[in-house]
Amino acid sequence: MSVIDSPLEMEVEELRRRLASDDSLVVLDVREPWELEIVRLSGTLDIPMNHLIERIKEVPQDRPVAVLCRSGGRSMKVTQYLRQQGFSNVINVAGGILAWADRIDNTLAKY
């Protein structure tokens, strides 16, 4: 599937399903360190959005990548940027960690 054909976003329910069934999926969390101290998902690759250009080599091109932020705005920008850089299997998590806390795990802190 080409970048043009692949969906730009997935819902948090799809992320949960894919995390349970696809161990190659990388969740790229682009929030700031102070945000990660409040709430985080385990096993994420944490690269703040403003450090992405200098750390882009840490993002695997040979694995599917789901990009996560607080509410979906920053992660959408990062998703679009990575696709422009040739990452073909990258998708935004709609609603971010707030949607995860609302619809998947309501024990998580919201900010």
Jmol script that loads the backbone (N, CA, C; Angstrom):
load data "model"
ATOM      1  N   MET A   1       0.851  -1.177   0.000  1.00  0.00           N
ATOM      2  CA  MET A   1       0.000   0.000   0.000  1.00  0.00           C
ATOM      3  C   MET A   1       0.895   1.237   0.000  1.00  0.00           C
ATOM      4  N   SER A   2       0.627   2.146  -0.898  1.00  0.00           N
ATOM      5  CA  SER A   2       1.417   3.367  -0.966  1.00  0.00           C
ATOM      6  C   SER A   2       0.946   4.358   0.090  1.00  0.00           C
ATOM      7  N   VAL A   3       1.759   5.384   0.299  1.00  0.00           N
ATOM      8  CA  VAL A   3       1.401   6.433   1.257  1.00  0.00           C
ATOM      9  C   VAL A   3       0.062   7.054   0.864  1.00  0.00           C
ATOM     10  N   ILE A   4      -0.150   7.237  -0.420  1.00  0.00           N
ATOM     11  CA  ILE A   4      -1.381   7.861  -0.900  1.00  0.00           C
ATOM     12  C   ILE A   4      -2.594   6.997  -0.553  1.00  0.00           C
ATOM     13  N   ASP A   5      -2.449   5.677  -0.629  1.00  0.00           N
ATOM     14  CA  ASP A   5      -3.560   4.767  -0.375  1.00  0.00           C
ATOM     15  C   ASP A   5      -3.781   4.472   1.102  1.00  0.00           C
ATOM     16  N   SER A   6      -2.768   4.670   1.929  1.00  0.00           N
ATOM     17  CA  SER A   6      -2.897   4.282   3.331  1.00  0.00           C
ATOM     18  C   SER A   6      -3.636   5.361   4.120  1.00  0.00           C
ATOM     19  N   PRO A   7      -4.450   4.939   5.099  1.00  0.00           N
ATOM     20  CA  PRO A   7      -5.183   5.929   5.897  1.00  0.00           C
ATOM     21  C   PRO A   7      -4.234   6.819   6.692  1.00  0.00           C
ATOM     22  N   LEU A   8      -4.655   8.049   6.929  1.00  0.00           N
ATOM     23  CA  LEU A   8      -3.833   9.010   7.657  1.00  0.00           C
ATOM     24  C   LEU A   8      -3.991   8.870   9.167  1.00  0.00           C
ATOM     25  N   GLU A   9      -5.151   8.358   9.618  1.00  0.00           N
ATOM     26  CA  GLU A   9      -5.412   8.250  11.054  1.00  0.00           C
ATOM     27  C   GLU A   9      -6.000   6.892  11.412  1.00  0.00           C
ATOM     28  N   MET A  10      -5.801   6.521  12.680  1.00  0.00           N
ATOM     29  CA  MET A  10      -6.489   5.369  13.253  1.00  0.00           C
ATOM     30  C   MET A  10      -7.074   5.791  14.592  1.00  0.00           C
ATOM     31  N   GLU A  11      -8.159   5.156  14.962  1.00  0.00           N
ATOM     32  CA  GLU A  11      -8.777   5.397  16.260  1.00  0.00           C
ATOM     33  C   GLU A  11      -8.014   4.630  17.334  1.00  0.00           C
ATOM     34  N   VAL A  12      -8.184   5.019  18.587  1.00  0.00           N
ATOM     35  CA  VAL A  12      -7.454   4.360  19.677  1.00  0.00           C
ATOM     36  C   VAL A  12      -7.853   2.896  19.823  1.00  0.00           C
ATOM     37  N   GLU A  13      -9.077   2.556  19.465  1.00  0.00           N
ATOM     38  CA  GLU A  13      -9.489   1.153  19.524  1.00  0.00           C
ATOM     39  C   GLU A  13      -8.678   0.308  18.547  1.00  0.00           C
ATOM     40  N   GLU A  14      -8.404   0.875  17.368  1.00  0.00           N
ATOM     41  CA  GLU A  14      -7.564   0.186  16.382  1.00  0.00           C
ATOM     42  C   GLU A  14      -6.130   0.073  16.892  1.00  0.00           C
ATOM     43  N   LEU A  15      -5.633   1.117  17.540  1.00  0.00           N
ATOM     44  CA  LEU A  15      -4.286   1.050  18.116  1.00  0.00           C
ATOM     45  C   LEU A  15      -4.210  -0.072  19.145  1.00  0.00           C
ATOM     46  N   ARG A  16      -5.200  -0.159  20.008  1.00  0.00           N
ATOM     47  CA  ARG A  16      -5.206  -1.223  21.016  1.00  0.00           C
ATOM     48  C   ARG A  16      -5.195  -2.597  20.345  1.00  0.00           C
ATOM     49  N   ARG A  17      -6.020  -2.774  19.330  1.00  0.00           N
ATOM     50  CA  ARG A  17      -6.073  -4.046  18.611  1.00  0.00           C
ATOM     51  C   ARG A  17      -4.731  -4.375  17.963  1.00  0.00           C
ATOM     52  N   ARG A  18      -4.138  -3.372  17.337  1.00  0.00           N
ATOM     53  CA  ARG A  18      -2.852  -3.607  16.659  1.00  0.00           C
ATOM     54  C   ARG A  18      -1.735  -3.872  17.654  1.00  0.00           C
ATOM     55  N   LEU A  19      -1.746  -3.192  18.790  1.00  0.00           N
ATOM     56  CA  LEU A  19      -0.724  -3.456  19.813  1.00  0.00           C
ATOM     57  C   LEU A  19      -0.831  -4.885  20.332  1.00  0.00           C
ATOM     58  N   ALA A  20      -2.032  -5.397  20.418  1.00  0.00           N
ATOM     59  CA  ALA A  20      -2.239  -6.759  20.913  1.00  0.00           C
ATOM     60  C   ALA A  20      -1.846  -7.816  19.890  1.00  0.00           C
ATOM     61  N   SER A  21      -1.882  -7.454  18.608  1.00  0.00           N
ATOM     62  CA  SER A  21      -1.668  -8.465  17.572  1.00  0.00           C
ATOM     63  C   SER A  21      -0.417  -8.271  16.730  1.00  0.00           C
ATOM     64  N   ASP A  22       0.218  -7.116  16.807  1.00  0.00           N
ATOM     65  CA  ASP A  22       1.346  -6.808  15.914  1.00  0.00           C
ATOM     66  C   ASP A  22       2.523  -6.302  16.729  1.00  0.00           C
ATOM     67  N   ASP A  23       3.454  -7.205  17.031  1.00  0.00           N
ATOM     68  CA  ASP A  23       4.585  -6.792  17.868  1.00  0.00           C
ATOM     69  C   ASP A  23       5.601  -5.938  17.120  1.00  0.00           C
ATOM     70  N   SER A  24       5.406  -5.743  15.811  1.00  0.00           N
ATOM     71  CA  SER A  24       6.334  -4.875  15.078  1.00  0.00           C
ATOM     72  C   SER A  24       5.904  -3.407  15.118  1.00  0.00           C
ATOM     73  N   LEU A  25       4.684  -3.131  15.574  1.00  0.00           N
ATOM     74  CA  LEU A  25       4.182  -1.758  15.614  1.00  0.00           C
ATOM     75  C   LEU A  25       4.969  -0.921  16.618  1.00  0.00           C
ATOM     76  N   VAL A  26       5.431   0.241  16.163  1.00  0.00           N
ATOM     77  CA  VAL A  26       6.129   1.199  17.017  1.00  0.00           C
ATOM     78  C   VAL A  26       5.178   2.356  17.301  1.00  0.00           C
ATOM     79  N   VAL A  27       5.011   2.695  18.577  1.00  0.00           N
ATOM     80  CA  VAL A  27       4.229   3.879  18.939  1.00  0.00           C
ATOM     81  C   VAL A  27       5.221   4.998  19.227  1.00  0.00           C
ATOM     82  N   LEU A  28       5.197   6.013  18.387  1.00  0.00           N
ATOM     83  CA  LEU A  28       6.064   7.177  18.527  1.00  0.00           C
ATOM     84  C   LEU A  28       5.295   8.250  19.278  1.00  0.00           C
ATOM     85  N   ASP A  29       5.707   8.529  20.508  1.00  0.00           N
ATOM     86  CA  ASP A  29       5.064   9.554  21.335  1.00  0.00           C
ATOM     87  C   ASP A  29       5.855  10.841  21.173  1.00  0.00           C
ATOM     88  N   VAL A  30       5.212  11.878  20.634  1.00  0.00           N
ATOM     89  CA  VAL A  30       5.913  13.128  20.319  1.00  0.00           C
ATOM     90  C   VAL A  30       5.648  14.224  21.347  1.00  0.00           C
ATOM     91  N   ARG A  31       5.148  13.843  22.521  1.00  0.00           N
ATOM     92  CA  ARG A  31       4.904  14.827  23.583  1.00  0.00           C
ATOM     93  C   ARG A  31       6.212  15.189  24.292  1.00  0.00           C
ATOM     94  N   GLU A  32       6.155  16.272  25.044  1.00  0.00           N
ATOM     95  CA  GLU A  32       7.312  16.763  25.792  1.00  0.00           C
ATOM     96  C   GLU A  32       7.568  15.894  27.028  1.00  0.00           C
ATOM     97  N   PRO A  33       8.816  15.882  27.530  1.00  0.00           N
ATOM     98  CA  PRO A  33       9.132  15.071  28.716  1.00  0.00           C
ATOM     99  C   PRO A  33       8.218  15.339  29.909  1.00  0.00           C
ATOM    100  N   TRP A  34       7.847  16.601  30.150  1.00  0.00           N
ATOM    101  CA  TRP A  34       6.976  16.889  31.294  1.00  0.00           C
ATOM    102  C   TRP A  34       5.606  16.242  31.120  1.00  0.00           C
ATOM    103  N   GLU A  35       5.154  16.099  29.871  1.00  0.00           N
ATOM    104  CA  GLU A  35       3.870  15.449  29.615  1.00  0.00           C
ATOM    105  C   GLU A  35       3.954  13.944  29.877  1.00  0.00           C
ATOM    106  N   LEU A  36       5.090  13.366  29.525  1.00  0.00           N
ATOM    107  CA  LEU A  36       5.288  11.934  29.760  1.00  0.00           C
ATOM    108  C   LEU A  36       5.323  11.617  31.249  1.00  0.00           C
ATOM    109  N   GLU A  37       5.757  12.589  32.053  1.00  0.00           N
ATOM    110  CA  GLU A  37       5.765  12.387  33.506  1.00  0.00           C
ATOM    111  C   GLU A  37       4.345  12.305  34.062  1.00  0.00           C
ATOM    112  N   ILE A  38       3.398  12.935  33.408  1.00  0.00           N
ATOM    113  CA  ILE A  38       2.001  12.908  33.860  1.00  0.00           C
ATOM    114  C   ILE A  38       1.347  11.584  33.484  1.00  0.00           C
ATOM    115  N   VAL A  39       1.502  11.185  32.239  1.00  0.00           N
ATOM    116  CA  VAL A  39       0.873   9.947  31.750  1.00  0.00           C
ATOM    117  C   VAL A  39       1.614   9.466  30.506  1.00  0.00           C
ATOM    118  N   ARG A  40       1.757   8.157  30.411  1.00  0.00           N
ATOM    119  CA  ARG A  40       2.424   7.583  29.244  1.00  0.00           C
ATOM    120  C   ARG A  40       1.950   6.164  29.035  1.00  0.00           C
ATOM    121  N   LEU A  41       2.109   5.695  27.822  1.00  0.00           N
ATOM    122  CA  LEU A  41       1.897   4.290  27.511  1.00  0.00           C
ATOM    123  C   LEU A  41       3.256   3.607  27.586  1.00  0.00           C
ATOM    124  N   SER A  42       3.281   2.383  28.019  1.00  0.00           N
ATOM    125  CA  SER A  42       4.568   1.686  28.123  1.00  0.00           C
ATOM    126  C   SER A  42       5.044   1.255  26.736  1.00  0.00           C
ATOM    127  N   GLY A  43       6.344   1.210  26.582  1.00  0.00           N
ATOM    128  CA  GLY A  43       6.949   0.701  25.358  1.00  0.00           C
ATOM    129  C   GLY A  43       6.978   1.651  24.186  1.00  0.00           C
ATOM    130  N   THR A  44       6.739   2.932  24.423  1.00  0.00           N
ATOM    131  CA  THR A  44       6.733   3.887  23.315  1.00  0.00           C
ATOM    132  C   THR A  44       8.146   4.375  23.001  1.00  0.00           C
ATOM    133  N   LEU A  45       8.326   4.831  21.777  1.00  0.00           N
ATOM    134  CA  LEU A  45       9.529   5.545  21.369  1.00  0.00           C
ATOM    135  C   LEU A  45       9.220   7.019  21.596  1.00  0.00           C
ATOM    136  N   ASP A  46       9.924   7.649  22.524  1.00  0.00           N
ATOM    137  CA  ASP A  46       9.619   9.021  22.931  1.00  0.00           C
ATOM    138  C   ASP A  46      10.592  10.005  22.290  1.00  0.00           C
ATOM    139  N   ILE A  47      10.075  10.783  21.339  1.00  0.00           N
ATOM    140  CA  ILE A  47      10.856  11.836  20.689  1.00  0.00           C
ATOM    141  C   ILE A  47       9.962  13.070  20.614  1.00  0.00           C
ATOM    142  N   PRO A  48      10.234  14.098  21.425  1.00  0.00           N
ATOM    143  CA  PRO A  48       9.411  15.309  21.351  1.00  0.00           C
ATOM    144  C   PRO A  48       9.398  15.876  19.930  1.00  0.00           C
ATOM    145  N   MET A  49       8.263  16.414  19.523  1.00  0.00           N
ATOM    146  CA  MET A  49       8.112  16.914  18.164  1.00  0.00           C
ATOM    147  C   MET A  49       9.238  17.869  17.774  1.00  0.00           C
ATOM    148  N   ASN A  50       9.637  18.749  18.679  1.00  0.00           N
ATOM    149  CA  ASN A  50      10.664  19.734  18.323  1.00  0.00           C
ATOM    150  C   ASN A  50      12.069  19.143  18.252  1.00  0.00           C
ATOM    151  N   HIS A  51      12.225  17.856  18.522  1.00  0.00           N
ATOM    152  CA  HIS A  51      13.518  17.180  18.376  1.00  0.00           C
ATOM    153  C   HIS A  51      13.507  16.165  17.234  1.00  0.00           C
ATOM    154  N   LEU A  52      12.402  16.062  16.531  1.00  0.00           N
ATOM    155  CA  LEU A  52      12.261  15.009  15.530  1.00  0.00           C
ATOM    156  C   LEU A  52      13.282  15.117  14.404  1.00  0.00           C
ATOM    157  N   ILE A  53      13.523  16.306  13.898  1.00  0.00           N
ATOM    158  CA  ILE A  53      14.437  16.445  12.762  1.00  0.00           C
ATOM    159  C   ILE A  53      15.816  15.910  13.116  1.00  0.00           C
ATOM    160  N   GLU A  54      16.323  16.253  14.300  1.00  0.00           N
ATOM    161  CA  GLU A  54      17.664  15.787  14.674  1.00  0.00           C
ATOM    162  C   GLU A  54      17.691  14.320  15.095  1.00  0.00           C
ATOM    163  N   ARG A  55      16.536  13.749  15.415  1.00  0.00           N
ATOM    164  CA  ARG A  55      16.492  12.357  15.888  1.00  0.00           C
ATOM    165  C   ARG A  55      15.730  11.426  14.941  1.00  0.00           C
ATOM    166  N   ILE A  56      15.507  11.869  13.715  1.00  0.00           N
ATOM    167  CA  ILE A  56      14.678  11.109  12.785  1.00  0.00           C
ATOM    168  C   ILE A  56      15.222   9.706  12.506  1.00  0.00           C
ATOM    169  N   LYS A  57      16.527   9.529  12.592  1.00  0.00           N
ATOM    170  CA  LYS A  57      17.119   8.210  12.339  1.00  0.00           C
ATOM    171  C   LYS A  57      16.692   7.170  13.371  1.00  0.00           C
ATOM    172  N   GLU A  58      16.169   7.613  14.517  1.00  0.00           N
ATOM    173  CA  GLU A  58      15.682   6.682  15.538  1.00  0.00           C
ATOM    174  C   GLU A  58      14.328   6.074  15.173  1.00  0.00           C
ATOM    175  N   VAL A  59      13.637   6.691  14.229  1.00  0.00           N
ATOM    176  CA  VAL A  59      12.322   6.195  13.817  1.00  0.00           C
ATOM    177  C   VAL A  59      12.537   5.126  12.745  1.00  0.00           C
ATOM    178  N   PRO A  60      12.105   3.898  13.000  1.00  0.00           N
ATOM    179  CA  PRO A  60      12.345   2.832  12.023  1.00  0.00           C
ATOM    180  C   PRO A  60      11.494   3.012  10.766  1.00  0.00           C
ATOM    181  N   GLN A  61      12.132   2.821   9.609  1.00  0.00           N
ATOM    182  CA  GLN A  61      11.403   2.915   8.344  1.00  0.00           C
ATOM    183  C   GLN A  61      10.862   1.566   7.906  1.00  0.00           C
ATOM    184  N   ASP A  62      11.327   0.494   8.541  1.00  0.00           N
ATOM    185  CA  ASP A  62      10.935  -0.849   8.119  1.00  0.00           C
ATOM    186  C   ASP A  62       9.845  -1.460   8.997  1.00  0.00           C
ATOM    187  N   ARG A  63       9.233  -0.648   9.850  1.00  0.00           N
ATOM    188  CA  ARG A  63       8.168  -1.117  10.738  1.00  0.00           C
ATOM    189  C   ARG A  63       7.014  -0.125  10.715  1.00  0.00           C
ATOM    190  N   PRO A  64       5.800  -0.574  10.983  1.00  0.00           N
ATOM    191  CA  PRO A  64       4.686   0.372  11.069  1.00  0.00           C
ATOM    192  C   PRO A  64       4.844   1.276  12.287  1.00  0.00           C
ATOM    193  N   VAL A  65       4.512   2.551  12.124  1.00  0.00           N
ATOM    194  CA  VAL A  65       4.662   3.547  13.188  1.00  0.00           C
ATOM    195  C   VAL A  65       3.320   4.246  13.402  1.00  0.00           C
ATOM    196  N   ALA A  66       2.856   4.257  14.654  1.00  0.00           N
ATOM    197  CA  ALA A  66       1.661   5.006  15.049  1.00  0.00           C
ATOM    198  C   ALA A  66       2.130   6.192  15.882  1.00  0.00           C
ATOM    199  N   VAL A  67       1.768   7.407  15.473  1.00  0.00           N
ATOM    200  CA  VAL A  67       2.251   8.622  16.122  1.00  0.00           C
ATOM    201  C   VAL A  67       1.190   9.135  17.098  1.00  0.00           C
ATOM    202  N   LEU A  68       1.641   9.424  18.329  1.00  0.00           N
ATOM    203  CA  LEU A  68       0.753   9.778  19.432  1.00  0.00           C
ATOM    204  C   LEU A  68       1.196  11.088  20.075  1.00  0.00           C
ATOM    205  N   CYS A  69       0.227  11.926  20.439  1.00  0.00           N
ATOM    206  CA  CYS A  69       0.501  13.112  21.260  1.00  0.00           C
ATOM    207  C   CYS A  69      -0.639  13.254  22.266  1.00  0.00           C
ATOM    208  N   ARG A  70      -0.880  14.448  22.761  1.00  0.00           N
ATOM    209  CA  ARG A  70      -1.942  14.643  23.756  1.00  0.00           C
ATOM    210  C   ARG A  70      -3.328  14.480  23.134  1.00  0.00           C
ATOM    211  N   SER A  71      -3.574  15.199  22.028  1.00  0.00           N
ATOM    212  CA  SER A  71      -4.926  15.193  21.468  1.00  0.00           C
ATOM    213  C   SER A  71      -4.991  14.924  19.968  1.00  0.00           C
ATOM    214  N   GLY A  72      -3.856  14.745  19.325  1.00  0.00           N
ATOM    215  CA  GLY A  72      -3.837  14.395  17.908  1.00  0.00           C
ATOM    216  C   GLY A  72      -3.321  15.461  16.966  1.00  0.00           C
ATOM    217  N   GLY A  73      -3.116  16.683  17.449  1.00  0.00           N
ATOM    218  CA  GLY A  73      -2.649  17.764  16.582  1.00  0.00           C
ATOM    219  C   GLY A  73      -1.178  17.659  16.214  1.00  0.00           C
ATOM    220  N   ARG A  74      -0.327  17.587  17.220  1.00  0.00           N
ATOM    221  CA  ARG A  74       1.117  17.469  16.955  1.00  0.00           C
ATOM    222  C   ARG A  74       1.421  16.177  16.217  1.00  0.00           C
ATOM    223  N   SER A  75       0.766  15.114  16.633  1.00  0.00           N
ATOM    224  CA  SER A  75       1.046  13.821  16.003  1.00  0.00           C
ATOM    225  C   SER A  75       0.625  13.820  14.532  1.00  0.00           C
ATOM    226  N   MET A  76      -0.421  14.548  14.178  1.00  0.00           N
ATOM    227  CA  MET A  76      -0.812  14.645  12.770  1.00  0.00           C
ATOM    228  C   MET A  76       0.263  15.382  11.978  1.00  0.00           C
ATOM    229  N   LYS A  77       0.799  16.458  12.534  1.00  0.00           N
ATOM    230  CA  LYS A  77       1.879  17.181  11.853  1.00  0.00           C
ATOM    231  C   LYS A  77       3.088  16.278  11.655  1.00  0.00           C
ATOM    232  N   VAL A  78       3.438  15.509  12.684  1.00  0.00           N
ATOM    233  CA  VAL A  78       4.586  14.597  12.592  1.00  0.00           C
ATOM    234  C   VAL A  78       4.301  13.491  11.577  1.00  0.00           C
ATOM    235  N   THR A  79       3.086  12.968  11.572  1.00  0.00           N
ATOM    236  CA  THR A  79       2.713  11.936  10.599  1.00  0.00           C
ATOM    237  C   THR A  79       2.894  12.459   9.181  1.00  0.00           C
ATOM    238  N   GLN A  80       2.394  13.656   8.918  1.00  0.00           N
ATOM    239  CA  GLN A  80       2.526  14.240   7.584  1.00  0.00           C
ATOM    240  C   GLN A  80       3.988  14.488   7.234  1.00  0.00           C
ATOM    241  N   TYR A  81       4.766  14.975   8.188  1.00  0.00           N
ATOM    242  CA  TYR A  81       6.190  15.220   7.950  1.00  0.00           C
ATOM    243  C   TYR A  81       6.915  13.917   7.621  1.00  0.00           C
ATOM    244  N   LEU A  82       6.678  12.872   8.424  1.00  0.00           N
ATOM    245  CA  LEU A  82       7.356  11.596   8.182  1.00  0.00           C
ATOM    246  C   LEU A  82       6.982  11.020   6.822  1.00  0.00           C
ATOM    247  N   ARG A  83       5.737  11.152   6.432  1.00  0.00           N
ATOM    248  CA  ARG A  83       5.331  10.678   5.104  1.00  0.00           C
ATOM    249  C   ARG A  83       6.063  11.458   4.013  1.00  0.00           C
ATOM    250  N   GLN A  84       6.229  12.758   4.208  1.00  0.00           N
ATOM    251  CA  GLN A  84       6.972  13.562   3.231  1.00  0.00           C
ATOM    252  C   GLN A  84       8.430  13.132   3.154  1.00  0.00           C
ATOM    253  N   GLN A  85       8.952  12.590   4.252  1.00  0.00           N
ATOM    254  CA  GLN A  85      10.343  12.143   4.296  1.00  0.00           C
ATOM    255  C   GLN A  85      10.501  10.712   3.790  1.00  0.00           C
ATOM    256  N   GLY A  86       9.429  10.100   3.330  1.00  0.00           N
ATOM    257  CA  GLY A  86       9.514   8.768   2.742  1.00  0.00           C
ATOM    258  C   GLY A  86       9.093   7.619   3.639  1.00  0.00           C
ATOM    259  N   PHE A  87       8.593   7.918   4.830  1.00  0.00           N
ATOM    260  CA  PHE A  87       8.084   6.865   5.709  1.00  0.00           C
ATOM    261  C   PHE A  87       6.711   6.453   5.175  1.00  0.00           C
ATOM    262  N   SER A  88       6.607   5.236   4.678  1.00  0.00           N
ATOM    263  CA  SER A  88       5.374   4.831   4.001  1.00  0.00           C
ATOM    264  C   SER A  88       4.342   4.206   4.926  1.00  0.00           C
ATOM    265  N   ASN A  89       4.748   3.760   6.104  1.00  0.00           N
ATOM    266  CA  ASN A  89       3.823   3.040   6.981  1.00  0.00           C
ATOM    267  C   ASN A  89       3.700   3.763   8.320  1.00  0.00           C
ATOM    268  N   VAL A  90       3.242   5.010   8.265  1.00  0.00           N
ATOM    269  CA  VAL A  90       3.094   5.830   9.470  1.00  0.00           C
ATOM    270  C   VAL A  90       1.665   6.372   9.513  1.00  0.00           C
ATOM    271  N   ILE A  91       1.083   6.385  10.711  1.00  0.00           N
ATOM    272  CA  ILE A  91      -0.315   6.774  10.862  1.00  0.00           C
ATOM    273  C   ILE A  91      -0.500   7.533  12.173  1.00  0.00           C
ATOM    274  N   ASN A  92      -1.360   8.524  12.145  1.00  0.00           N
ATOM    275  CA  ASN A  92      -1.666   9.314  13.330  1.00  0.00           C
ATOM    276  C   ASN A  92      -2.685   8.585  14.201  1.00  0.00           C
ATOM    277  N   VAL A  93      -2.549   8.736  15.520  1.00  0.00           N
ATOM    278  CA  VAL A  93      -3.546   8.217  16.458  1.00  0.00           C
ATOM    279  C   VAL A  93      -4.525   9.353  16.765  1.00  0.00           C
ATOM    280  N   ALA A  94      -5.728   9.251  16.227  1.00  0.00           N
ATOM    281  CA  ALA A  94      -6.744  10.297  16.391  1.00  0.00           C
ATOM    282  C   ALA A  94      -7.106  10.462  17.862  1.00  0.00           C
ATOM    283  N   GLY A  95      -7.089  11.704  18.329  1.00  0.00           N
ATOM    284  CA  GLY A  95      -7.478  11.991  19.707  1.00  0.00           C
ATOM    285  C   GLY A  95      -6.385  11.827  20.732  1.00  0.00           C
ATOM    286  N   GLY A  96      -5.267  11.216  20.348  1.00  0.00           N
ATOM    287  CA  GLY A  96      -4.102  11.102  21.216  1.00  0.00           C
ATOM    288  C   GLY A  96      -4.341  10.371  22.526  1.00  0.00           C
ATOM    289  N   ILE A  97      -3.500  10.699  23.502  1.00  0.00           N
ATOM    290  CA  ILE A  97      -3.554  10.047  24.814  1.00  0.00           C
ATOM    291  C   ILE A  97      -4.866  10.377  25.533  1.00  0.00           C
ATOM    292  N   LEU A  98      -5.468  11.530  25.218  1.00  0.00           N
ATOM    293  CA  LEU A  98      -6.762  11.857  25.830  1.00  0.00           C
ATOM    294  C   LEU A  98      -7.841  10.872  25.389  1.00  0.00           C
ATOM    295  N   ALA A  99      -7.860  10.530  24.109  1.00  0.00           N
ATOM    296  CA  ALA A  99      -8.834   9.549  23.617  1.00  0.00           C
ATOM    297  C   ALA A  99      -8.558   8.180  24.223  1.00  0.00           C
ATOM    298  N   TRP A 100      -7.275   7.829  24.371  1.00  0.00           N
ATOM    299  CA  TRP A 100      -6.916   6.550  24.997  1.00  0.00           C
ATOM    300  C   TRP A 100      -7.452   6.522  26.433  1.00  0.00           C
ATOM    301  N   ALA A 101      -7.250   7.615  27.167  1.00  0.00           N
ATOM    302  CA  ALA A 101      -7.715   7.680  28.556  1.00  0.00           C
ATOM    303  C   ALA A 101      -9.241   7.651  28.637  1.00  0.00           C
ATOM    304  N   ASP A 102      -9.925   8.256  27.683  1.00  0.00           N
ATOM    305  CA  ASP A 102     -11.394   8.269  27.682  1.00  0.00           C
ATOM    306  C   ASP A 102     -11.992   6.924  27.286  1.00  0.00           C
ATOM    307  N   ARG A 103     -11.402   6.274  26.277  1.00  0.00           N
ATOM    308  CA  ARG A 103     -12.076   5.128  25.666  1.00  0.00           C
ATOM    309  C   ARG A 103     -11.411   3.782  25.901  1.00  0.00           C
ATOM    310  N   ILE A 104     -10.155   3.776  26.352  1.00  0.00           N
ATOM    311  CA  ILE A 104      -9.444   2.508  26.557  1.00  0.00           C
ATOM    312  C   ILE A 104      -9.125   2.283  28.026  1.00  0.00           C
ATOM    313  N   ASP A 105      -8.511   3.266  28.674  1.00  0.00           N
ATOM    314  CA  ASP A 105      -8.081   3.100  30.066  1.00  0.00           C
ATOM    315  C   ASP A 105      -8.395   4.366  30.857  1.00  0.00           C
ATOM    316  N   ASN A 106      -9.567   4.394  31.490  1.00  0.00           N
ATOM    317  CA  ASN A 106      -9.974   5.611  32.198  1.00  0.00           C
ATOM    318  C   ASN A 106      -9.287   5.789  33.546  1.00  0.00           C
ATOM    319  N   THR A 107      -8.319   4.926  33.865  1.00  0.00           N
ATOM    320  CA  THR A 107      -7.516   5.138  35.075  1.00  0.00           C
ATOM    321  C   THR A 107      -6.347   6.079  34.812  1.00  0.00           C
ATOM    322  N   LEU A 108      -6.078   6.366  33.547  1.00  0.00           N
ATOM    323  CA  LEU A 108      -4.951   7.240  33.206  1.00  0.00           C
ATOM    324  C   LEU A 108      -5.274   8.691  33.524  1.00  0.00           C
ATOM    325  N   ALA A 109      -4.246   9.421  33.930  1.00  0.00           N
ATOM    326  CA  ALA A 109      -4.395  10.854  34.209  1.00  0.00           C
ATOM    327  C   ALA A 109      -4.643  11.604  32.910  1.00  0.00           C
ATOM    328  N   LYS A 110      -5.465  12.642  33.003  1.00  0.00           N
ATOM    329  CA  LYS A 110      -5.698  13.534  31.865  1.00  0.00           C
ATOM    330  C   LYS A 110      -5.232  14.931  32.262  1.00  0.00           C
ATOM    331  N   TYR A 111      -4.694  15.641  31.301  1.00  0.00           N
ATOM    332  CA  TYR A 111      -4.191  16.996  31.564  1.00  0.00           C
ATOM    333  C   TYR A 111      -4.549  17.903  30.420  1.00  0.00           C
TER     334      TYR A 111
END
end "model"
wireframe off; spacefill off
backbone 0.3
color backbone group
